[in-house]
Amino acid sequence: MISRAVLGVYLVLFFVFLFGPLVVMGITAFNTPEYPQVWPFEGFTLEWFAKLFQDESLMYGLQNSFVIGAFVVALSVPLGLAGALVMTQIYARARGLYYLVVVAPVLTPGVIIGISTVIFWKDVTAWTGMKSLFTGFFLATLGQSTFIASYCMLIFLSRLQRYDRTQEEAALDLGASRTQVFLHILLPYLRPASFSAAVIAFLSSFENYNTTTFAILADKTLTTVLAGRVRAGLTPAISALAVLIIGVSVAGAVLYEITRRREAPA
């Protein structure tokens, strides 16, 4: 009985800690006071959602976050897939060293990645004279992709561990080329991992701050705009943004689960 009671209290505290801030932001997004306030609830309003879309700085940062996130996905997922395939092909003795090298960006503080990205590409721009290489969008995409690609690689590796290579051998014996095997056997098998890697890559890019705050230079993303707002003082419009993001996330998760169940064999 005591162990069950302790477990119950722990679960309650865990879920309060996990969902408490979300509930608070959900309430403040619909409350009328100009400062985020849960109690007293003075009145229901949708005004803060309208003011959210009228906030040019916030919308500009949100737009940049979406664009950078899309480029990070386009770069990180193929790099992660390539890294995972190399891991399965190299000699067993070299895998430990290779794994250490490709996972090292995950263990490196984001501040270090952001600063080193700026310094490196500043020198490259000085040597080549190509000023287009030293822009916030370009640097933020590369800086984030250095460690997000490692996340993608780990996702692909977990999928490849259950891959039956006899399918490839059978296809090669029947006359298929390596390219055909890759396109028609391996890629369809990795489709769930590809989707998961793309989602993780986008969300990791969207919420990243440590690397982005240095690599974005004078430009803005949603996280850098929000950081500035926290210093200046928040309004319920930020809570409205949080409600919209949570709603989109939940809708996406539900849609994915419905699609997965429909595609699953009966």
N, C-alpha and C positions, 0 to 999 in steps of 0.2 A: 504493500500500500504506500509506504513512504517513497519508494523508488518511483512509483507511478505518479505520485503527487509532485515530486521534484521534477520528473520529466515533463509533466503538464505545465508547471510554472515556467520551466525553461523554454518550452515551445511557445507559450504565450509571450514571454519577453522577447523571444527571437522574432516573432512575427510583428510585434509592436515596433521593435527596432527596425525591421525591414520595411514595413509598410506605413509606419507612423508618419514620416515626412511626406509621403505621397498623399496621405489622407489630409494632412494639414494644408498642403499646397492646393489640393482639390477644393477644399472649403474656402480658402482665401481667394481663389480665382472667381468665386461667385458672390463674394461679400462686397458690400458697397464702399467701405472705408478706403481711403487712398493709400493707406499703409497695410501690408499683409496682416490680416487680423482674423483669428479663428472665433474668438468669443469676446464680446457679444456679437451675434450674427445680426447685423442691423438691417439687412435686406438682400434679396436675391437680385442679381444683375448680370448682364452679359456685356456690360460696357468695356470691361478689361480685355475681352477678346477683340473688340473693335479697335481699341487703342493699341493692342499688340500689332495688328496689321498696319496701323498708321505710323508705327515706329520705324523710320527709315533706317536708322543705324542697326537695329536688331534684325530687320528683314535683310539688310545687306550682308550682315554676318552669317545669317542662316543660309542665304543663297550661296555664299562662298563655301560654307561647310559642306553643302550638298555637292557642289562642283568638285571640291578637293576630295571628298569621300569617293565620288565616282572614279576619279583618276587613280586613287589609291587602290581601289578594287581592281581596276584594269591592269595595274602594275603588280600588285602583291599576289593575286591569285595565280597567275602564270609562274611567277618566281617561286612561290611556295610549292606548286606542282613540280616544277623542275628540280627544286631542292629535294623533295621527297623521292622522286624517281632516281636521282643520283645516289641517294642514301641506300636504296635497294640494289644498286648495281655495283657499287665499289667494293673493294676487298674488305672482309670482315675486320681485319686489323686496323684499317684506316677509318672505320666508321666512328670510332670514339672521338678522334681528332676532328673529323669532319662535322660531327654533331656539335662539338664544342664551338667550332667556328660559326656555324649557321645559327646557333641558338644564343650566341653571345649578345646580339643586339637586344634581346628580350631582357637580359640581366643588366644592361647598361642604363643608367638613369636617363630619363627623357631630356633633362636639361643638358647633359653632355652631348646627346645626339643632336639636339637643336643647335647648340653653339658650334659643334664641329662641322655640321652641315653648312652653316653660314660661312665659316672660315674657309673651308675647302673650296666651295663654289665661288667665293669671292676671289680666291687666287686663280681658279680656273678662268674666271671672267677676265681677270687682269692679263693672263697669258694669251688668251684667245681673242679678246676684244669683243666677244659675243655678250652684250649686255642683256640679251633675252634670257640667259641662263641664271641671272641674278634677280629673280622676281619672287615675290612672296608665294604665289601659287606653285611655282616650280619647286622651290626649296621646301615648302611645307609638304608637298606630295612625296618628294624623295626622302625627306627626313622621317615622315611617318611610315613610309613603305619599308624602310630598313629593318624595323622591328615587327611590323604587322605581317610582312612576308614570312617571318619565322612562325608566327601563330598559324598562318595558313599551311605551312609545311607540316606542322605537328598534326593538324586535322587530316591532311592527306595521308600522313604516315599511319595514323590509327586505322584508316580505311584500307590501306595497302597491306596491313598485317593479316587481313582476312582474305586477301586476293589469291585465287587459285591459278597459278601460272600454267597449269596444264591446258587451259583454254588457249593461251598464246601458242603453246607448242603444237596443239592440234590445228590451229589456224595456219601456222607456218608450214606444217606438213601438208596441208591441203592447197598450198600455193599462194597464200596471202602474203603481201609485203609487210614490212615493219610498220609502214605508215598506215596501212589498212588495219592492222592489229591494234594500233594505237587509237585510231579514230572510231572503230566499230566494236571494239571489245573493252579496252581499258577506259576510255573516256566515259562510255555509258555506265560502267561500273562505278566510276568516281563521281557521277553526277550528284548524288546526295552530299558528298564531301565538298564538291565545288560550290554548291548552294550555301552550305554552312560556312565555308571559308569566306565567301563573298559577304554574307551577313555580318560575320565577325569583323571582317576587314572594314566594312563601312561604319559599323558602330564604334569600333576602336578609333577610327579616324574622326568621326563626328564628335566624340566626347574628349578627344585628346587636348590637353592644355600645355603640359610641360615642354614638349617638343615644338608645338605650334607657336607658342608665344615668342620664341626666338626666331624660328624659321620663316614666319609669316612676314617679317620685317615691318613695314609701315602699314600693311594691309590688316584686315580684320576677319575673324571667323566668329561663330556664335559663342564659343567658349571664351575668347578674349574680350568680346563685348560684355558678356555676363560678368566676367571678372572685374571689369571696370565699373559695372553697375553695382556690384556688391560693395565696392568702396564708397560709391556715391550715395547708396541707399536704394533699396528695392521697391518696386511697386507691384501690385497684384497682376500686372500684365505679364510679369515673369512667371507667376503661378499659372496664368492662362496658357503660356507657352508650354509649361511642364505638363499640363493636362492634355494638350494636343499631342505632345510627343508620346505620352503614356498611351493615349487612345490609339495612335497609329501603330505603336509597338504591339499592343494587345491584339489589334485587328490583324496585323501581319502574322502573329503567332497562331491565331485561330485559323486564318486562311491556309497557312502552311500545314497545320495539323489535319484540316479537312482534305486538302489535296493529297497528303501522304496516305491517309486512310482510304481514299478512293483508288489510289494506285496500288495499294497493298493487295496481294492475292487473297482471294476469299478462302 
